[in-house]
Amino acid sequence: MAMTTKSEAVREDELPSTLQRSDKKAQATFAKAHDAAEQTYADEPNTEERARRTAFSALKHTHEKVGDRWEPKDGGRRGPSDAQAAGGAGTDRETAGGVDANATKAHLLDLARRLDVPGRSSMTKDELVAALQRANDRETARARSGS
C-alpha cells in the first residue's frame, strides 16, 4: 500500500503509530523510502515486509526513536543508527530498535535522563542503548494503549 499520494502527500493514517506522532520530515522520509522500496521489490515475495524494513533503515539515517516517536538526530548528524541500518539487502545484523547506537555516550545519557532510565549514570554505552530500547518500547506501548 502506497504511503504517499500522487501529489507526494503522506498518508498519515497508513504510517506506523510511532511515525504518526513524529514530525513531518520523519513521516516523509519513511513514506517515500517505503514507496520506492515497494516499487523496487514488487516482484519479490514479502514485498510489504521488505519495504517497511527498508523504510525504517532509511529513517534511522536521519532520525532516532525517543520514547514513542522519532526525532531528528542530535545536531543534524546523519548516518546509520546501528549495524542493521548500515547493512543492505540480505543484512541480518543486530538492530538497536531506533536507538542511535552510534551516538556519543553523553547523548545517550541525555536521552536516558529524558526517559527517566534508572541506574543510567553507572551504565556502559551498550547498556544505555539496551535500556533506551526498553524505555522506548514501554513508551510506545503506553501511547498505543492510550494511558
C-alpha positions as semicolon CSV with decimal commas, in nm:
position;residue;x (nm);y (nm);z (nm)
1;M;0,000;0,000;0,000
2;A;0,144;0,334;-0,102
3;M;0,220;0,569;0,185
4;T;0,209;0,878;-0,035
5;T;-0,049;1,016;-0,277
6;K;0,025;1,101;-0,639
7;S;0,099;1,456;-0,524
8;E;0,351;1,307;-0,275
9;A;0,143;1,395;0,031
10;V;0,197;1,148;0,315
11;R;-0,099;0,929;0,406
12;E;-0,059;0,964;0,782
13;D;-0,322;0,700;0,861
14;E;-0,109;0,441;0,678
15;L;0,203;0,513;0,886
16;P;0,309;0,315;1,195
17;S;0,179;0,482;1,511
18;T;0,526;0,597;1,622
19;L;0,555;0,791;1,297
20;Q;0,205;0,936;1,330
21;R;0,336;1,103;1,648
22;S;0,657;1,222;1,477
23;D;0,745;1,531;1,275
24;K;0,660;1,576;0,907
25;K;1,020;1,513;0,796
26;A;1,026;1,172;0,965
27;Q;0,691;1,086;0,811
28;A;0,802;1,191;0,462
29;T;1,135;1,008;0,487
30;F;0,964;0,684;0,587
31;A;0,679;0,715;0,335
32;K;0,899;0,796;0,034
33;A;1,151;0,523;0,116
34;H;0,866;0,274;0,167
35;D;0,703;0,357;-0,165
36;A;1,033;0,342;-0,355
37;A;1,118;0,005;-0,198
38;E;0,770;-0,127;-0,272
39;Q;0,822;-0,048;-0,641
40;T;1,177;-0,185;-0,643
41;Y;1,082;-0,516;-0,479
42;A;0,734;-0,554;-0,633
43;D;0,814;-0,888;-0,796
44;E;0,969;-1,045;-0,487
45;P;0,800;-1,238;-0,208
46;N;0,724;-1,043;0,113
47;T;0,731;-0,710;-0,071
48;E;0,548;-0,521;0,205
49;E;0,772;-0,651;0,483
50;R;1,085;-0,566;0,287
51;A;0,952;-0,219;0,203
52;R;0,886;-0,150;0,574
53;R;1,235;-0,270;0,675
54;T;1,391;-0,055;0,402
55;A;1,188;0,249;0,510
56;F;1,289;0,209;0,876
57;S;1,652;0,173;0,771
58;A;1,630;0,498;0,572
59;L;1,460;0,671;0,866
60;K;1,739;0,561;1,103
61;H;1,988;0,763;0,895
62;T;1,822;1,094;0,986
63;H;1,612;1,021;1,298
64;E;1,628;0,828;1,623
65;K;1,349;0,681;1,832
66;V;1,294;0,869;2,156
67;G;1,012;0,734;2,367
68;D;0,705;0,688;2,149
69;R;0,819;0,893;1,845
70;W;1,103;0,962;1,604
71;E;1,311;1,278;1,646
72;P;1,582;1,426;1,423
73;K;1,929;1,309;1,525
74;D;2,122;1,537;1,758
75;G;2,297;1,820;1,576
76;G;2,166;1,708;1,237
77;R;2,412;1,415;1,235
78;R;2,334;1,173;0,955
79;G;2,421;0,810;0,911
80;P;2,308;0,467;1,020
81;S;2,194;0,422;1,379
82;D;2,308;0,062;1,414
83;A;2,472;-0,226;1,230
84;Q;2,144;-0,334;1,069
85;A;2,074;0,013;0,925
86;A;2,429;0,023;0,790
87;G;2,377;-0,308;0,610
88;G;2,198;-0,360;0,284
89;A;1,996;-0,627;0,112
90;G;2,023;-0,955;0,294
91;T;2,173;-0,799;0,606
92;D;2,090;-0,980;0,926
93;R;2,269;-0,785;1,196
94;E;2,163;-0,673;1,539
95;T;1,932;-0,372;1,548
96;A;1,900;-0,118;1,826
97;G;1,530;-0,062;1,754
98;G;1,569;0,301;1,657
99;V;1,815;0,398;1,931
100;D;2,115;0,568;1,773
101;A;2,378;0,320;1,894
102;N;2,642;0,524;1,710
103;A;2,569;0,840;1,913
104;T;2,803;0,957;2,186
105;K;2,764;0,823;2,537
106;A;2,684;1,177;2,652
107;H;2,393;1,195;2,407
108;L;2,265;0,855;2,519
109;L;2,287;0,966;2,884
110;D;2,086;1,278;2,799
111;L;1,814;1,065;2,637
112;A;1,818;0,830;2,936
113;R;1,762;1,132;3,163
114;R;1,469;1,245;2,947
115;L;1,316;0,897;2,965
116;D;1,397;0,860;3,337
117;V;1,600;0,540;3,293
118;P;1,705;0,420;3,641
119;G;2,075;0,348;3,703
120;R;2,181;0,532;3,389
121;S;2,484;0,705;3,542
122;S;2,667;0,376;3,601
123;M;2,581;0,213;3,266
124;T;2,819;0,144;2,980
125;K;2,731;0,270;2,635
126;D;2,596;-0,072;2,530
127;E;2,389;-0,093;2,849
128;L;2,248;0,255;2,779
129;V;2,147;0,150;2,426
130;A;1,966;-0,157;2,562
131;A;1,799;0,042;2,842
132;L;1,685;0,310;2,597
133;Q;1,544;0,043;2,369
134;R;1,339;-0,096;2,661
135;A;1,227;0,254;2,764
136;N;1,121;0,331;2,405
137;D;0,923;0,006;2,389
138;R;0,746;0,092;2,717
139;E;0,660;0,444;2,598
140;T;0,531;0,314;2,265
141;A;0,314;0,052;2,437
142;R;0,180;0,319;2,674
143;A;0,100;0,554;2,385
144;R;-0,076;0,279;2,189
145;S;-0,288;0,181;2,488
146;G;-0,389;0,542;2,545
147;S;-0,266;0,567;2,904
